[in-house]
Amino acid sequence: MQNFKFKNPTELIFGQGMIAELPKRLPKGGKILMTCGGGSIRRNGVYDAVRAQLEGYEVVEFWGIEPNPSVQTLSKAIELGKREAVSFVLAVGGGSVIDGSKLIAHAIVSERDPWQLVCRGRDRSVVSLPLGTVLTIPATGSEMNRGAVISNTDTQEKYPFSGDYPLFSILDPTFTYSLPRYQLSCGIADSFVHVIEQYLAGSDESPLMDRWAEGILLTLIEQAPQILAEEHDYDARANFMLCATMALNGFICMGVSQDWATHRIGHELTALTGLTHGHTLVILLPALLRTVGKKAKRDKLLHYASRIWAIDERLDSEERIELAIDRTEEFFRSLGLETKLSELGIAPEICQKIVDRFASRGSLLGEHEDIDHEAIAQIFALCY
């Protein structure tokens, strides 16, 4: 096991009706910037539930944070926050709203350009405004980590940003009842691959982290049919919501190697095509495992084959690995998600542009930093 430091200060407030806890966590006398997405929370009742708890507070609302939040949109929220001298940011929405709100909370108190904060790192001379969240879409885990991914629509780029942990996050599974099937499927896939990026890396580093990760993977596989079939199955939605949070809050990566190559390539694919992030992952992961994973991740893939997919250990090792990758792709397809770029009409020229981007940056991906632009080209070749 590797050395590590761990701290996660976010208070998780979980369960039906827990929105009533919101006023207890907000500063008295402060002005709140409430950040929202495109308006679905008005239609599904979440907005009314939140506003009912904000009676007596001075609230400024900002609407329109899109999927894959753009710095262009977020800059408008930052200007509003500065102008209104807000002292607290409350994000109500999914991972994109929460990601964007991390940059908003930091940039309001900084004089630096928001895109510079993304590209060059946070402003160490200031302390971000406090942030709280009300989660409506399980997927990214942003409600209990400090990470964010911000897009630039002018340059078609998408980069990570490290904000602050939310002070608290309220998770009510009933808030997910109205989510479309596609959004649920992409959320399940995103959560699954978050775990894979931390699990299918180093071998024999921590049996405890392995078992925790395997528990999330198995729960997602087990619960997925019920999550998609029953709109008002509280327990299935609760399990999903907690899986998505636990997949990326740091609890399963203590002292172990991590990969994130699938995500790095997927962010580029989203930036150039607009394809939902979770959907990019189900296309890229099987191809990555078939090209570079069979050798670099051999031992861990054998664990994965046995513990997750119960593949007969009497079979040849290579056959077990291939079966495990096939089962993974079959799971993604069972969610109703296409696993080939050709099925979505995405041209090979887009992939070549991504390969060229990685080549120009000299980027090396993966836990061993051995995935170069030529390997990425091989990965894309298997995505058709």
N, C-alpha and C positions, 0 to 999 in steps of 0.2 A: 504494500500500500504506500502511495506517495504521501509526502507531507501536505497538509492543507490547513487553511483557515476557513472557518465557517461562521456566518452570522446572517440571520434572516429576521429582521425586526417587524415584518408585516403581521398585523393581527388579523386572523381569518375569522370572519363572523358568518357562520354557515347555517342555512336552514330556512324553512318556510316562515315568513313573517319577520325575519330578522332585520328587515329594513327599519323596523321600529328602533333599532339601536343607533341609527344614524345621528340623531341630534346629540347623543351623548359623546360623540367623537368629534364634533365640530367646535371650533373656537368661538367663544361668545364675543359678539361685537365685531367680528371680522366680516369682510366682504368676500363672498364665494363666487368663483368662476366655475360654472357648471358646463362641462364640455360634453357634446353629444354627436351622434352620427347623422344619418340621413333622415331620420324621423320615424323609424319603426317603433321606438319606445313610446311614441304618442299613440300608436294604434294598438299596442298590446297591453297598455295599462301601466307599464313600468314608470313612465314619466309622471303620471298622476300619483303613484305610490311614493315616488321620491319627493315630489313637490309638497305632498302632504306632511312630510317630515321636516320640511324646510321653513315652515311657518315661523315668522319672527326673525328670519335671517335675511340679510340683504344679498340678493343673488343676481348675478349677471350671467346670461346664457349665451353660449356659442354653439351653433349648429353647423353641420356639414363636414365633419371629419370623415373622409372617405376610407374605404378599404385601402390598405397600403398607404397610410397617411402621407400626404405631400407637404413638403416644407412651405410651399406656396400657400396652402390652406392654413397650416399651423401658424404662419407668420401673421395672418389676420387675427387669430386668437391671441397671439402674443401682444400685438398692438392694442387690442381691446383690453387685455389684462393690465398692461402698463397704464393705459389711459384711465381706467377705472380704479387703479390702485388696489387690486384685489390682494387678499392675503392667504387664500386657500384655493386649491383646485380640486374639484370633484368630478371625476370621470364617470359617466354613466353610459356603458356600452360594452362592446367586445374588445378584443386585443388591439385593434387599430386605434380605437378611441383612447385606450389606456396608454399605448405606446406614444401616440401623439401628445398626450397630456404630460408625459414625463419631460418631453422637450419643452412644452409650453411652461411648465412649472419652473424649469431651470432658466429658460430664456427671458422670462418676464423680469427677472432680477439681474440680468446681464446686459451689457451694452454691446456685446458682440453679435455679429450676424448669425441668425439661427443655423444656416447651412454650414458656416464655419464651425459652429459648436458640434455639428454632426461629424464633419470631416476631420477636424483637428482636435477634437476632444472637448470636454466640458470646461467651463470657466471656473477655475479653482479659486478665484477671488471672491466668489459669491456662494451663498447657500440657497439651494432650490426652495421654492415655496412648498409647504406641506401638501401632500397629495393623498386623496382617498378615492376609492373606486367602488362602483356598484356594477358587478359583472353581469352581462346578459348573454354572452356567447362563449362557451367553454372551448378552448383551443390552444391559445398561445402561452398560457401561464403567466402573462404579463401582470396579472393581479397580485403576484407574490414573488416578483423578481425585479431587478433594476434595469433589465434590458429593454431595448426598443429598436425597431427598424423603421427608418424614415426614407421616403422617396423624394426624388426631385423630378418633377414632370418635364421640366425644361431640358434636362440633360439625359433623361431616362436612366437614372442611376438610383440605387437603393443601398443604403449603408446602415450599419448598426450604430446605436447611440446608447451610452450608459448614463441613465438618469439615477434618481434615488428610488429606493423601495417605497411603495405606498405605505402610509401609516397604518391603514386598515383596508380591507376589502370585504364587501358584503356579497355573499353568494347565496342566492335563493333559487333552487332548482326550478321552481314554478315559473321563473322569468324566462326559461328556455322553451316553454311549451309551444310557442308560436313560431319557432325557428323553422325555416324551410329545410327539407330533407337534404338538399345539396350542402347547405351550410353546416348541418350536423355531420354529414359524411366527411367534409373537409376538416372539421374540428376533430373528429375521431382520428383521422389520418395524421393530422398535425401532431396531436398528442402522442400517437404511436411512434412516429418518427423522432420526436423529441427524445423519447426513451431510448430508441435504437441508437441515436447519435452518442449517447453516453454509455450504452451497454455493449454494443458491438465495436469495442475498441481494444483496450488492453486485456490480456488474459491473466487469470489468477491474481488479480490485484486486490480484490475484496469480495469474498463470498457474500458478505452482508449486502453490499451495494447491488450485487448481481440478483440476489433474491428479492430485494425491494423492487428493482427494475422489472424483473420477471412477473412480480405480482401485478404491476400496473398493466403490462402487456397482456397478460392472461385475462385480466378483468375487462379490458377494452374489447378483446376478441369475444369474450363470453357475453358481454352486455350489448354489443353493437346491434344485433338483430332486434332486441327489445327497444333500444333507444330509437331506432328508425321506424319501428312498427307501431309503437304506442305513444301518441302525443302526450298523454297525461299520466305516464308511468313515473310517479315521483321517485321511487327508489332507483330506477334505471338512470334517470336524469341526474340524481344526486351522485350516484357512483361515477358517472361520466364527468360531472363537474369537478369532483375531487380528484379523479385520475388526471384530468387536464392540468389542474393546479400542481399536483405532486410531481408531474412529469418534468416541470421546469422551474422548480423553486430551490434547487440546490441540494435537495435531500438525497438524491440517488447518485450524485457525482463526487462525493467526498473521497478524496484520495485515489481517484481512478482517472485513466486517460479518457479523452473525449475526441470525437471526430469532427462533425459539423460541415463536412464537405458537401453533403447532399443539400443542406440549407444554403450554403454559400452559392452553389450553382443555381439552386431554385430561386433565390432572390433576383439573380440576373434575368432568369426566364420570366419572372413576374414583371420586372421593370420594363422589359421589352415587349411583352405580349398582353399584360394585364391579367394573365391567368391567376386564379386564386392560389395563394401560397400553398395551402395544404394539398391542392391538386398537383402542383409541380413536384411535390415530394414523392407522391405515389408513382409518378412516371420515372423519376430519377433514381430512387433507391434501388429497385431491382436491377437496373442497368449498372449502377455503381458496384453492387455486390457481385454481379457476374463478371465484371471486368477486373477491378482492382481488389475486390473484397475476398475472392476465393483464396488468394495467397496471403494477403496481409492480415486477414481476419479469420484464417482457417480454424484455429482452435476455438475461437469464440463462436463461430458459426456452427460448429459441431455441438457446442453447449446449447445454442439457440435451437437447433434442429431437435434436440432431445427434450429440452425442458419446456419449450413453447409449443412445438408442433408434434411432440411424441413420436418422432420418426424412429423406426426400428434401428437400434444400434448395431444390429448384425449386418446391416447393409454396408456396402463400400462407402468409405468416407466421402469421396467426391459425389457419389449418388445422394448421400444424405444432405450434403450442402446444397446441391442443385434442387432437391425436393423442398428444402426449407425456403429457398428463394422463391420457388414456384408457389408454395403455400402462402407466402407473404403477398405475392402479387394477386393470388386468388382472393385473399382477404380484402385487399383494396378494391378489387372488382365487385366483391359482394356488397360493398358500400355504395355501389352504383357509379364508381369513378373509372373513367377511361385511364388506361395505363400506358398508352402509346401516343406520342405527339402526332403521329399520322392520323389518329382518330379525331383529333381536334383541329386538323388542318393547319398546323403550325409548320411553316416552311423550314427546310434545312438551312437556309440562308440566315435565319435568326440564330440558330445554334452556332453557326460559324462566327457570327458577330460576337457571341459570348466567348467562344474559344479565343478569338483575337483579343478580347478585353483582358482575359486572364494572361495571355501571352505578353501583352504590352506592360502589364503590371508586374510580371515575374512572380505571380502568386503561386504558392505551393500549398495544397490543401491536405486535409486528413490528419489523423493522429500522429503519423510519421512524417508529415510534410513531404510526401512523395507523389502526390497527385498533381502533375503539371498540366499545361494546356493540351499536350498531346494525349494524355490520359482522359482529359475531359472530352476531347473529340471522340475517343473510343466509347466513352459512356453515352454520348449523344447518338452515336451510330446504332446503339442497341435500343434507343428510345423510339425507333420507327418500326 
